[in-house]
Amino acid sequence: MKSTSSPFLLLRRTTAGPTLNHSSSSSLLHSRHPLLIRTAATTPTPLPSHRRFGSLGTISLAAVVSLGAYTLGALFPPPPISLLYPRPALPPPTDADSPESRAYTAALEAELQALPALRALRMRADADEWYEVRAHAAIPEELRANKLTPGALRGPGKLALFPLARVRKDERAAVVFVHLGRGLCGHDGIVHGGMLATLLDEALGRNAITNLPEKVGVTATLSLKYRAPTRADQFVVMKTELVSLNGRKAVVSGRVEDLDGTVLVEAEALFVQPRYAKLLNSSRIREAIGERPAEPVLIAEGTELPK
């Protein structure tokens, strides 16, 4: 009987076994039925060189991507990582009067004056309804030594600058800019919550005291809500507002924000004027919080002035 090349017969002969020898059946199956070669008991063929090098290239690419991700993560760490493991920083200068310290403070002052947020306040349409003052700046140097924020905590790496306040002339609201150095941290790189409470107490107190009858007041209650960690070595903005005024009691609210507007701390406080306030010298208090500058007196042309 004559042999045939029918695919059907080839399949039967291949599975049956003895009709074709190994070499002829492998050759024929490979030429006519490539799918059947997968089941044939043949010797594995080495991978082509381009496929071998392709595998090595994939491994190399993965290594490059991993190294790049690690490098970017080290240079620009995600917020949770940078909070837990902040970059190491040099300690603040120990001598506040050294040339290095003075240069540091001067650079910070220039940065403060150039802040877009401060410039925007100075350029507002109602800018003439606000005045500007630096708290603690008028306190004599010999008296600052025994005070917390303008004395013990003042200096490069701590509170290097006196706070700058933009205040409404009706004393209803204020916006205060302050720089927080690396020496004010609890956890490394994060400003201590007690430090923020102290600054808010002073900012809220100023807003309240300027509205009390005798310009004297003490903190009765202070409530804080910490909304986000406050990073050190940055300018923050404290915004305060008078909520209510009832005789000797003033309620004020405020918050701390970073320059991007993220709320870091919210606060509300009650300040009370002591009954003995009239016996106190309030000039020192007004000096500490920063008095409103005297309004310039406009004199009409041709007016005769006393000699």
Backbone bond lengths (Angstrom), bond angles and torsions (degrees), N, CA, C in turn:
res aa  C-N    CA-C-N  psi(-1)  N-CA   C-N-CA  omega(-1)  CA-C   N-CA-C  phi
1 M - - - 1.475 - - 1.500 109.53 -
2 K 1.374 117.14 133.67 1.462 121.61 -174.57 1.517 109.80 -76.96
3 S 1.340 113.87 140.59 1.465 119.77 179.86 1.521 109.93 -74.24
4 T 1.291 117.63 152.43 1.477 123.16 -179.33 1.512 109.61 -126.04
5 S 1.276 114.89 158.03 1.481 120.51 179.36 1.516 111.81 -103.36
6 S 1.344 117.99 20.24 1.459 120.93 179.99 1.525 110.24 -62.03
7 P 1.308 118.83 134.84 1.476 121.63 178.59 1.516 112.20 -57.32
8 F 1.337 115.60 -38.09 1.454 119.03 -179.30 1.517 111.13 -61.80
9 L 1.368 115.23 -45.11 1.455 119.61 179.99 1.509 110.84 -67.30
10 L 1.327 117.31 -35.78 1.457 120.62 177.80 1.511 110.74 -61.36
11 L 1.302 116.53 -40.92 1.450 120.34 179.64 1.511 110.82 -63.49
12 R 1.353 116.00 -42.55 1.458 119.81 -179.41 1.510 110.37 -66.58
13 R 1.337 117.59 -43.74 1.451 119.86 -177.80 1.525 111.14 -67.95
14 T 1.307 116.55 -34.98 1.470 119.03 -179.28 1.510 110.66 -66.56
15 T 1.314 117.92 -42.75 1.451 121.10 -179.35 1.514 112.04 -75.98
16 A 1.340 116.91 -26.99 1.471 119.05 179.99 1.504 111.32 -72.00
17 G 1.302 116.88 -42.59 1.464 119.71 173.05 1.504 116.29 115.40
18 P 1.338 122.80 -75.01 1.470 122.22 -162.48 1.506 115.46 -76.42
19 T 1.326 119.93 -8.64 1.456 119.82 -173.44 1.513 111.02 -67.00
20 L 1.357 117.75 -44.92 1.464 121.00 -178.19 1.509 108.94 -115.60
21 N 1.335 115.32 147.78 1.466 117.68 175.51 1.532 110.32 -78.98
22 H 1.339 115.13 171.20 1.470 120.56 -172.35 1.529 112.51 -61.85
23 S 1.313 117.15 -44.49 1.467 119.28 -175.74 1.499 112.37 -68.81
24 S 1.337 116.23 -42.87 1.460 118.00 -178.33 1.513 111.68 -69.50
25 S 1.348 116.42 -40.37 1.467 118.52 -178.84 1.522 110.65 -66.96
26 S 1.325 117.94 -38.61 1.474 119.74 179.42 1.503 110.99 -64.65
27 S 1.325 115.78 -41.90 1.461 119.10 -179.44 1.507 111.26 -65.36
28 L 1.344 114.56 -42.76 1.459 117.93 -177.15 1.519 111.52 -69.73
29 L 1.320 115.53 -41.68 1.469 118.02 179.25 1.517 111.27 -63.94
30 H 1.314 117.19 -39.54 1.455 120.02 -179.08 1.517 111.54 -65.47
31 S 1.328 117.00 -35.30 1.457 120.15 -177.44 1.508 112.81 -78.23
32 R 1.357 116.65 -32.66 1.469 118.49 -173.08 1.534 113.42 -109.10
33 H 1.319 117.04 -30.37 1.467 119.71 -175.82 1.517 109.15 -135.88
34 P 1.319 117.07 83.22 1.468 120.07 -176.36 1.518 113.42 -62.70
35 L 1.350 118.69 -26.70 1.455 120.28 -178.81 1.521 112.07 -68.83
36 L 1.324 116.71 -29.48 1.457 119.70 -177.48 1.521 112.42 -75.13
37 I 1.321 117.27 -17.68 1.462 119.21 -177.15 1.523 110.94 -66.67
38 R 1.372 117.74 -21.90 1.452 120.64 -179.90 1.508 112.20 -67.42
39 T 1.308 118.44 -25.67 1.455 121.50 -178.26 1.511 112.62 -95.45
40 A 1.305 116.01 -8.75 1.459 119.06 -178.06 1.518 110.01 -76.80
41 A 1.301 117.71 146.42 1.471 123.72 -179.09 1.511 109.47 -84.24
42 T 1.323 115.84 74.57 1.459 120.22 -178.98 1.511 109.79 -108.39
43 T 1.322 118.14 164.87 1.458 123.67 178.18 1.521 109.72 -73.57
44 P 1.391 119.60 130.42 1.482 121.31 -178.88 1.516 110.92 -57.16
45 T 1.309 115.03 137.84 1.463 120.96 179.88 1.519 109.45 -91.53
46 P 1.329 120.66 131.93 1.473 122.02 178.43 1.513 111.06 -58.63
47 L 1.368 115.55 145.28 1.461 120.04 178.13 1.517 110.31 -64.02
48 P 1.317 117.03 145.69 1.473 119.34 175.36 1.523 109.72 -60.99
49 S 1.315 115.35 155.74 1.462 120.60 -175.91 1.519 111.90 -61.49
50 H 1.361 118.28 -35.99 1.458 119.33 -177.44 1.523 111.76 -67.97
51 R 1.392 116.00 -29.10 1.452 118.69 178.11 1.524 111.04 -75.91
52 R 1.354 116.43 -36.52 1.465 118.81 177.31 1.522 110.46 -63.29
53 F 1.338 116.64 -46.16 1.463 119.98 179.29 1.525 111.84 -68.13
54 G 1.348 116.98 -27.39 1.453 120.09 176.37 1.504 111.99 -64.05
55 S 1.324 118.43 -39.14 1.462 121.78 177.91 1.519 110.79 -64.65
56 L 1.348 116.10 -43.31 1.454 119.79 177.83 1.529 111.00 -63.47
57 G 1.339 116.65 -37.39 1.457 120.30 178.66 1.523 112.35 -64.48
58 T 1.360 116.19 -37.31 1.460 119.95 177.77 1.519 110.95 -63.28
59 I 1.339 116.23 -43.03 1.459 120.41 178.93 1.523 110.40 -63.61
60 S 1.349 116.23 -43.40 1.468 119.61 179.60 1.521 111.51 -63.54
61 L 1.336 117.20 -40.43 1.460 120.64 179.14 1.527 111.06 -63.30
62 A 1.333 115.87 -41.31 1.461 119.35 178.43 1.522 111.10 -63.05
63 A 1.338 116.31 -38.81 1.463 119.81 178.87 1.523 111.00 -65.18
64 V 1.335 117.17 -41.42 1.462 120.99 179.83 1.532 110.73 -64.81
65 V 1.353 116.01 -43.03 1.461 119.73 179.35 1.521 111.03 -63.34
66 S 1.340 116.90 -42.88 1.463 120.72 179.48 1.522 111.17 -62.91
67 L 1.348 116.24 -43.98 1.459 120.00 179.36 1.530 110.85 -64.12
68 G 1.326 116.74 -40.02 1.459 119.91 178.46 1.518 112.39 -65.00
69 A 1.348 116.24 -41.37 1.463 119.78 178.22 1.520 111.29 -63.84
70 Y 1.337 115.96 -39.77 1.470 119.35 178.63 1.524 110.81 -64.20
71 T 1.339 116.11 -42.32 1.468 119.69 -179.26 1.518 111.13 -64.69
72 L 1.346 117.34 -44.85 1.463 120.30 178.62 1.528 111.06 -63.67
73 G 1.331 115.89 -38.63 1.459 119.25 178.20 1.512 112.55 -64.43
74 A 1.347 116.45 -34.47 1.465 119.79 178.60 1.526 111.14 -72.31
75 L 1.339 117.16 -38.19 1.459 120.51 -179.27 1.520 112.26 -78.20
76 F 1.330 116.41 -39.94 1.469 121.26 -178.77 1.528 108.84 -129.14
77 P 1.332 117.00 75.76 1.464 119.96 -176.27 1.517 111.65 -67.34
78 P 1.346 117.73 148.32 1.462 120.53 174.78 1.521 110.33 -61.38
79 P 1.337 117.59 154.16 1.472 119.55 -176.42 1.521 115.07 -51.66
80 P 1.353 120.70 -46.29 1.472 117.90 -179.55 1.527 112.65 -61.30
81 I 1.337 117.47 -38.40 1.460 120.07 -179.29 1.518 110.51 -68.25
82 S 1.334 116.96 -43.05 1.463 119.50 -178.51 1.526 111.59 -67.80
83 L 1.338 117.19 -25.29 1.455 119.50 176.52 1.519 111.41 -74.62
84 L 1.334 115.95 -40.15 1.464 119.90 -178.45 1.520 112.06 -77.78
85 Y 1.317 116.05 -35.67 1.466 120.22 -177.24 1.530 109.62 -130.10
86 P 1.332 117.31 73.77 1.475 119.80 -179.17 1.512 111.37 -67.39
87 R 1.325 115.04 157.87 1.461 119.50 177.62 1.518 110.68 -66.25
88 P 1.311 117.71 141.84 1.472 119.14 177.52 1.519 110.64 -64.91
89 A 1.317 116.01 145.87 1.459 121.05 -178.35 1.520 109.52 -131.37
90 L 1.313 115.63 150.13 1.453 120.32 176.87 1.525 109.77 -67.73
91 P 1.323 118.32 144.96 1.466 119.52 177.74 1.516 110.69 -66.40
92 P 1.339 117.62 155.01 1.464 120.01 179.39 1.518 110.65 -65.92
93 P 1.313 118.31 154.18 1.472 120.73 177.05 1.519 110.75 -59.65
94 T 1.315 116.30 141.62 1.463 120.36 -178.37 1.525 112.15 -83.67
95 D 1.314 117.06 -25.08 1.462 121.27 -178.08 1.522 109.26 -105.54
96 A 1.341 116.21 108.23 1.462 120.24 -176.89 1.515 112.78 -68.71
97 D 1.333 117.50 -17.68 1.465 120.55 -177.83 1.527 112.99 -100.02
98 S 1.317 117.51 5.03 1.461 119.80 -179.78 1.524 109.91 -72.66
99 P 1.336 118.14 157.14 1.474 120.15 176.78 1.527 112.23 -57.03
100 E 1.319 115.96 -37.14 1.468 119.14 179.14 1.525 110.79 -62.89
101 S 1.324 117.05 -44.32 1.462 120.91 -179.77 1.524 111.46 -65.82
102 R 1.328 116.27 -41.63 1.465 118.89 179.39 1.525 111.62 -64.85
103 A 1.316 116.51 -38.34 1.464 119.57 177.69 1.525 110.75 -66.38
104 Y 1.332 116.54 -39.29 1.467 121.24 178.03 1.527 110.25 -61.79
105 T 1.334 116.36 -46.82 1.460 120.53 -178.92 1.532 111.47 -65.89
106 A 1.322 116.74 -39.81 1.464 120.13 179.19 1.520 110.92 -64.23
107 A 1.325 116.77 -38.67 1.471 120.18 179.09 1.527 110.65 -66.44
108 L 1.334 116.84 -39.16 1.459 119.94 177.51 1.528 111.52 -65.75
109 E 1.326 116.64 -39.86 1.468 120.17 179.14 1.528 110.27 -62.93
110 A 1.331 116.82 -41.70 1.467 120.07 177.56 1.523 110.62 -63.92
111 E 1.326 116.54 -38.58 1.467 120.15 178.13 1.522 110.74 -65.79
112 L 1.340 116.67 -39.88 1.464 120.67 177.96 1.519 111.14 -60.61
113 Q 1.331 117.18 -48.25 1.453 120.59 -177.40 1.528 112.33 -64.92
114 A 1.326 116.60 -22.48 1.468 120.46 -178.69 1.522 113.42 -94.80
115 L 1.329 117.91 0.94 1.466 119.91 -178.63 1.525 110.71 -60.64
116 P 1.333 118.11 128.74 1.474 119.78 178.33 1.526 112.53 -58.44
117 A 1.325 118.48 -35.01 1.463 120.52 -179.22 1.528 111.09 -65.31
118 L 1.317 116.66 -39.53 1.464 119.72 178.32 1.522 110.48 -70.76
119 R 1.304 116.83 -42.03 1.467 119.83 178.14 1.531 111.26 -61.52
120 A 1.331 116.24 -38.20 1.472 119.51 179.73 1.530 110.66 -63.83
121 L 1.340 116.94 -39.30 1.466 119.30 178.01 1.525 111.19 -65.37
122 R 1.316 116.10 -38.73 1.465 119.58 -179.31 1.522 112.37 -71.02
123 M 1.336 117.16 -20.39 1.463 121.26 -177.58 1.527 112.57 -101.87
124 R 1.336 117.93 3.17 1.461 119.89 -179.22 1.519 111.65 -61.52
125 A 1.311 114.99 157.32 1.469 119.61 -179.68 1.523 111.01 -64.38
126 D 1.341 116.92 -30.76 1.457 120.01 -179.59 1.530 111.70 -101.54
127 A 1.325 117.15 27.32 1.466 120.94 -176.92 1.524 112.36 -58.85
128 D 1.347 117.50 -28.17 1.461 119.58 -178.94 1.527 112.05 -73.72
129 E 1.329 117.70 -7.46 1.456 121.41 177.13 1.532 111.63 -91.70
130 W 1.320 116.86 3.51 1.449 122.27 -179.09 1.528 109.00 -122.47
131 Y 1.308 116.64 155.67 1.460 121.33 171.36 1.523 109.33 -128.26
132 E 1.304 116.31 165.94 1.468 121.99 -174.14 1.521 109.64 -122.76
133 V 1.337 115.92 138.33 1.458 120.70 -176.87 1.528 108.97 -150.20
134 R 1.342 115.35 152.22 1.464 121.81 175.76 1.521 108.10 -111.39
135 A 1.325 116.48 110.68 1.458 120.61 178.84 1.520 110.48 -62.93
136 H 1.325 116.80 144.18 1.469 125.91 177.88 1.523 113.61 74.11
137 A 1.314 119.15 -12.77 1.466 120.14 -173.57 1.523 111.72 -65.15
138 A 1.329 117.44 -28.60 1.465 120.23 -176.92 1.522 113.24 -87.80
139 I 1.324 117.35 -5.16 1.466 119.62 -179.99 1.523 109.05 -72.57
140 P 1.320 119.07 129.32 1.470 119.87 177.09 1.529 111.44 -57.88
141 E 1.310 115.61 145.23 1.453 120.98 -175.55 1.526 112.70 -56.51
142 E 1.323 116.85 -37.60 1.469 119.28 -177.94 1.532 112.00 -68.58
143 L 1.327 117.82 -21.44 1.458 120.79 178.38 1.525 112.47 -90.25
144 R 1.316 117.98 -20.52 1.465 120.66 -179.83 1.528 111.97 -68.35
145 A 1.320 116.59 -28.52 1.465 120.60 -174.38 1.521 112.13 -57.59
146 N 1.331 117.61 -30.72 1.459 121.34 -177.16 1.522 112.81 -99.01
147 K 1.319 117.30 16.33 1.458 121.02 178.81 1.534 108.97 -116.13
148 L 1.337 115.45 153.78 1.463 120.11 -171.62 1.525 113.03 -73.14
149 T 1.332 117.18 -68.79 1.465 118.99 -173.08 1.526 113.61 -72.42
150 P 1.345 120.56 -40.26 1.471 117.94 178.56 1.523 113.43 -85.71
151 G 1.342 117.18 -3.80 1.459 120.56 -178.00 1.509 112.85 -118.51
152 A 1.342 116.21 -82.79 1.460 121.10 -174.64 1.527 112.79 -62.06
153 L 1.334 117.08 -34.43 1.466 120.30 -176.59 1.525 113.11 -98.87
154 R 1.298 117.17 5.64 1.456 118.92 -178.90 1.517 110.59 -91.12
155 G 1.338 115.82 139.33 1.448 120.64 176.80 1.513 111.67 143.64
156 P 1.325 117.74 166.47 1.467 121.64 178.71 1.524 111.39 -56.71
157 G 1.317 115.84 136.27 1.455 121.08 -178.73 1.510 113.45 84.04
158 K 1.341 117.73 -6.59 1.467 121.40 177.51 1.531 107.25 -123.81
159 L 1.329 117.27 -113.58 1.467 121.36 172.08 1.525 106.78 -101.40
160 A 1.310 115.39 84.76 1.467 119.76 -173.43 1.514 112.52 -72.28
161 L 1.327 117.46 -27.74 1.466 121.90 -176.18 1.515 110.74 -118.96
162 F 1.325 115.87 148.87 1.458 119.38 169.53 1.533 107.97 -68.04
163 P 1.337 117.87 139.64 1.465 119.39 178.42 1.526 111.39 -57.78
164 L 1.307 116.06 141.90 1.467 121.96 176.49 1.523 107.69 -107.49
165 A 1.328 116.83 122.47 1.458 121.78 -175.89 1.519 110.79 -116.28
166 R 1.318 115.49 133.50 1.468 122.63 167.59 1.520 106.14 -103.62
167 V 1.338 116.64 118.77 1.463 121.88 -169.61 1.526 109.59 -124.29
168 R 1.331 115.38 137.52 1.467 119.16 173.81 1.518 109.74 -66.61
169 K 1.299 117.14 141.82 1.459 121.03 -178.39 1.530 112.50 -65.98
170 D 1.327 117.50 -21.37 1.466 119.51 175.41 1.522 111.27 -87.53
171 E 1.338 117.97 3.83 1.468 125.17 176.22 1.529 112.73 63.32
172 R 1.317 117.01 24.87 1.472 119.04 -179.39 1.529 112.08 -87.58
173 A 1.320 118.75 -24.12 1.469 120.95 -175.40 1.518 109.54 -153.07
174 A 1.330 114.86 160.67 1.463 120.96 179.32 1.524 109.67 -152.99
175 V 1.321 115.28 153.80 1.467 123.01 174.39 1.521 106.62 -128.16
176 V 1.342 116.41 121.22 1.458 121.64 -172.17 1.524 109.25 -119.06
177 F 1.333 115.97 129.79 1.462 122.25 176.98 1.519 109.09 -104.55
178 V 1.322 116.19 132.28 1.467 120.31 179.23 1.527 108.72 -145.89
179 H 1.335 116.06 145.25 1.461 121.15 177.54 1.519 109.32 -101.86
180 L 1.348 116.58 133.09 1.459 122.95 -178.72 1.520 109.23 -109.60
181 G 1.321 117.22 115.37 1.456 121.70 -177.54 1.516 113.02 -84.30
182 R 1.352 114.84 175.65 1.458 120.67 -177.53 1.528 113.14 -73.51
183 G 1.319 117.44 -13.63 1.450 119.98 179.97 1.514 113.99 -83.78
184 L 1.343 118.22 8.89 1.463 122.32 -176.87 1.518 112.01 -112.79
185 C 1.322 116.34 22.91 1.464 121.01 -171.75 1.522 112.25 -90.56
186 G 1.338 114.75 153.59 1.456 122.46 164.70 1.513 105.85 -96.56
187 H 1.349 116.76 -79.44 1.463 121.48 166.39 1.527 107.96 -72.98
188 D 1.310 116.75 142.09 1.461 120.38 -175.64 1.524 110.68 -55.89
189 G 1.323 115.29 124.70 1.458 121.04 179.13 1.513 114.42 89.92
190 I 1.340 118.19 -8.48 1.461 122.37 -178.63 1.525 108.79 -119.99
191 V 1.330 116.47 125.64 1.465 121.20 -177.32 1.528 109.59 -63.40
192 H 1.326 115.83 137.52 1.467 122.22 -179.86 1.527 109.90 -61.50
193 G 1.336 116.22 136.30 1.462 120.75 179.48 1.512 112.64 -60.77
194 G 1.338 117.40 -33.60 1.452 120.33 177.40 1.515 112.48 -66.49
195 M 1.340 116.43 -31.90 1.457 120.43 176.89 1.531 110.10 -65.93
196 L 1.309 116.64 -42.07 1.458 120.65 178.52 1.527 110.71 -66.42
197 A 1.327 117.01 -37.28 1.463 120.06 176.82 1.524 110.73 -63.06
198 T 1.325 116.98 -39.99 1.467 120.77 179.15 1.524 111.13 -63.67
199 L 1.329 116.54 -46.13 1.463 120.08 -179.44 1.526 111.38 -65.08
200 L 1.325 116.77 -40.14 1.460 119.60 177.92 1.523 111.22 -67.00
201 D 1.315 117.45 -38.26 1.468 120.86 177.71 1.527 110.34 -58.93
202 E 1.331 116.28 -41.85 1.460 119.41 -179.75 1.527 111.71 -71.10
203 A 1.333 116.95 -42.49 1.466 119.81 -178.84 1.530 111.18 -67.23
204 L 1.338 116.26 -44.52 1.460 119.85 177.78 1.530 110.54 -66.00
205 G 1.336 115.33 -38.77 1.456 119.44 179.66 1.513 112.43 -61.70
206 R 1.319 116.24 -40.51 1.462 118.89 178.51 1.522 110.78 -60.86
207 N 1.351 115.58 -44.18 1.464 119.92 -179.22 1.527 110.99 -62.80
208 A 1.324 117.00 -37.06 1.462 120.56 -179.32 1.525 111.67 -75.68
209 I 1.344 116.42 -47.08 1.467 120.65 -174.01 1.525 111.81 -61.80
210 T 1.318 117.12 -37.76 1.465 119.46 -179.21 1.525 112.15 -67.47
211 N 1.332 117.18 -11.73 1.464 121.06 178.26 1.528 113.13 -104.82
212 L 1.333 117.93 -10.37 1.461 120.61 179.01 1.523 110.42 -78.98
213 P 1.327 117.69 151.87 1.472 120.81 -173.38 1.522 114.08 -55.94
214 E 1.336 117.88 -46.90 1.464 121.13 -176.55 1.523 113.21 -97.39
215 K 1.326 117.96 7.28 1.467 122.90 -179.81 1.533 111.47 57.90
216 V 1.325 115.19 36.15 1.460 122.24 176.95 1.523 107.23 -136.18
217 G 1.342 116.75 134.90 1.457 119.31 179.03 1.514 111.38 -160.02
218 V 1.329 115.69 155.59 1.465 122.05 177.23 1.521 108.40 -127.13
219 T 1.322 115.82 154.74 1.459 120.99 -179.60 1.521 109.68 -73.84
220 A 1.321 117.19 123.75 1.463 121.58 174.86 1.524 110.53 -96.30
221 T 1.323 116.94 -47.70 1.466 121.50 176.03 1.519 108.61 -140.25
222 L 1.324 115.49 149.06 1.471 122.12 176.66 1.518 107.42 -143.18
223 S 1.318 116.60 116.69 1.465 122.59 -178.54 1.522 109.31 -114.36
224 L 1.337 116.29 129.90 1.465 121.66 -176.69 1.521 111.07 -124.02
225 K 1.318 115.89 146.08 1.459 122.99 170.78 1.527 107.30 -128.74
226 Y 1.320 116.55 113.17 1.463 120.89 179.64 1.521 108.19 -86.05
227 R 1.334 115.50 115.01 1.455 121.02 -174.31 1.526 113.08 -93.68
228 A 1.319 117.57 -31.02 1.467 120.88 -177.63 1.522 108.17 -156.82
229 P 1.347 117.27 154.23 1.468 119.20 176.84 1.525 110.74 -62.58
230 T 1.315 115.74 141.60 1.467 121.53 178.68 1.516 108.43 -102.58
231 R 1.317 116.43 112.48 1.460 120.76 -178.73 1.522 110.36 -72.87
232 A 1.304 114.44 145.79 1.462 119.74 178.21 1.524 110.35 -80.79
233 D 1.330 115.02 169.15 1.460 123.26 177.99 1.523 111.48 61.23
234 Q 1.324 115.43 52.06 1.461 120.80 176.87 1.521 109.25 -155.04
235 F 1.346 115.00 161.00 1.454 121.11 171.56 1.529 108.78 -84.59
236 V 1.314 116.38 138.26 1.457 121.73 173.00 1.520 108.38 -124.67
237 V 1.329 114.94 162.96 1.467 121.77 -178.23 1.522 108.20 -120.63
238 M 1.336 116.32 125.99 1.463 121.72 174.49 1.521 108.36 -105.63
239 K 1.324 116.71 123.47 1.455 122.35 -179.40 1.525 108.26 -113.64
240 T 1.327 116.42 123.15 1.461 121.40 -178.27 1.520 110.45 -122.47
241 E 1.339 115.18 156.08 1.463 120.56 -177.76 1.522 109.25 -152.64
242 L 1.322 116.06 138.10 1.469 121.41 175.73 1.523 108.88 -75.27
243 V 1.343 115.84 124.04 1.467 121.19 -179.18 1.513 110.79 -91.32
244 S 1.338 116.45 -48.23 1.473 119.88 -179.72 1.515 109.36 -154.81
245 L 1.318 115.38 152.91 1.462 122.28 178.53 1.516 107.99 -135.57
246 N 1.331 115.26 120.68 1.461 120.39 -177.41 1.524 108.88 -135.96
247 G 1.325 116.14 91.83 1.452 120.26 -179.91 1.516 112.26 63.05
248 R 1.344 116.33 -114.33 1.457 120.97 -178.86 1.522 113.06 -89.63
249 K 1.324 118.36 8.44 1.467 121.63 -176.87 1.525 110.60 -120.03
250 A 1.310 115.06 134.16 1.467 120.90 177.70 1.518 109.28 -131.47
251 V 1.320 116.50 128.75 1.462 122.48 176.48 1.522 107.82 -105.71
252 V 1.331 115.97 128.64 1.470 121.35 -179.51 1.516 109.05 -130.09
253 S 1.314 115.40 152.59 1.463 121.20 176.27 1.521 108.78 -128.19
254 G 1.318 115.90 160.25 1.458 119.13 -179.75 1.516 111.59 -168.75
255 R 1.299 114.58 176.87 1.468 120.67 178.36 1.521 109.33 -155.96
256 V 1.312 114.06 158.28 1.459 122.07 173.89 1.518 107.56 -108.95
257 E 1.327 116.39 131.33 1.467 121.85 178.10 1.519 109.37 -127.39
258 D 1.334 116.26 153.83 1.460 118.43 168.09 1.524 108.30 -84.12
259 L 1.314 116.62 178.93 1.469 119.76 -174.73 1.526 112.71 -70.31
260 D 1.336 117.16 -13.88 1.462 120.81 176.36 1.522 112.08 -88.61
261 G 1.338 116.92 -3.52 1.458 120.39 178.50 1.512 114.43 94.07
262 T 1.336 118.55 2.65 1.458 121.07 178.20 1.526 109.75 -71.04
263 V 1.324 116.85 127.76 1.463 121.18 179.90 1.521 109.05 -76.75
264 L 1.320 116.06 124.18 1.463 121.84 -178.08 1.525 111.86 -101.53
265 V 1.332 116.70 -41.85 1.466 122.12 -179.59 1.523 108.44 -142.55
266 E 1.301 116.28 141.23 1.467 122.61 171.71 1.521 108.35 -116.67
267 A 1.325 117.16 147.01 1.461 120.34 -175.65 1.513 111.31 -148.24
268 E 1.322 114.52 154.39 1.466 122.15 170.87 1.515 107.17 -145.07
269 A 1.325 116.52 142.08 1.460 120.18 -175.32 1.512 111.02 -144.98
270 L 1.327 114.53 154.13 1.460 123.05 173.58 1.524 107.94 -116.81
271 F 1.323 115.44 125.25 1.462 121.41 177.11 1.524 108.59 -115.49
272 V 1.321 114.93 139.02 1.459 121.19 -176.39 1.517 109.07 -124.22
273 Q 1.326 115.15 137.22 1.462 120.28 174.77 1.532 108.74 -84.25
274 P 1.352 117.17 123.75 1.475 118.88 -179.47 1.525 110.79 -62.78
275 R 1.333 115.81 155.34 1.464 120.86 179.76 1.530 111.44 -67.44
276 Y 1.311 115.20 -26.10 1.470 119.58 -179.44 1.526 111.79 -92.67
277 A 1.334 118.30 18.48 1.468 122.09 -174.23 1.522 112.23 -58.86
278 K 1.333 116.65 -34.67 1.463 118.92 -177.50 1.529 112.21 -67.08
279 L 1.332 116.63 -18.75 1.458 120.34 179.67 1.530 112.21 -85.30
280 L 1.313 116.21 -9.21 1.459 120.37 -176.91 1.523 110.86 -92.58
281 N 1.310 114.45 155.85 1.462 120.67 175.39 1.524 108.02 -88.49
282 S 1.312 117.34 99.32 1.462 121.20 -175.48 1.522 112.93 -76.50
283 S 1.341 116.99 -9.78 1.471 118.42 -178.86 1.520 111.47 -63.26
284 R 1.343 117.07 -36.40 1.453 120.37 178.23 1.528 111.25 -65.37
285 I 1.320 116.22 -37.27 1.460 119.99 179.24 1.526 109.97 -67.34
286 R 1.330 115.79 -45.55 1.469 118.98 178.89 1.523 110.65 -63.32
287 E 1.300 116.25 -33.77 1.467 120.78 177.87 1.519 110.84 -66.51
288 A 1.348 116.15 -38.45 1.467 120.44 -177.95 1.522 111.85 -70.82
289 I 1.328 116.38 -42.29 1.465 118.61 -176.21 1.522 112.29 -82.31
290 G 1.309 116.74 -14.91 1.455 120.14 -178.93 1.514 111.06 93.67
291 E 1.297 115.63 105.96 1.459 119.68 -178.68 1.531 110.85 -76.75
292 R 1.318 113.52 153.98 1.455 119.41 175.36 1.523 109.19 -66.57
293 P 1.324 117.50 130.15 1.473 119.48 179.49 1.521 111.23 -60.41
294 A 1.291 115.16 146.09 1.464 119.58 178.51 1.518 110.20 -64.62
295 E 1.326 114.74 139.80 1.462 119.40 179.34 1.530 109.33 -71.19
296 P 1.304 117.20 136.56 1.464 118.41 177.06 1.528 110.83 -65.40
297 V 1.313 115.99 139.17 1.469 121.51 179.60 1.529 108.80 -91.53
298 L 1.310 115.53 120.59 1.457 120.62 -179.70 1.529 109.24 -89.12
299 I 1.294 116.43 124.69 1.459 121.57 -178.03 1.522 108.76 -112.94
300 A 1.307 115.03 127.43 1.463 119.84 -178.71 1.526 110.33 -66.05
301 E 1.302 113.96 148.48 1.464 119.58 -179.91 1.531 110.05 -63.53
302 G 1.304 116.72 135.27 1.461 121.71 178.74 1.525 113.52 92.87
303 T 1.351 117.49 -5.26 1.450 119.01 179.06 1.518 110.01 -72.35
304 E 1.331 116.21 135.56 1.449 120.36 179.77 1.542 108.95 -84.07
305 L 1.314 116.92 128.98 1.445 122.79 -179.73 1.515 110.01 -96.70
306 P 1.367 117.21 146.90 1.454 119.37 177.47 1.506 110.64 -65.84
307 K 1.336 115.48 142.13 1.461 120.57 -179.08 1.515 110.61 -90.14
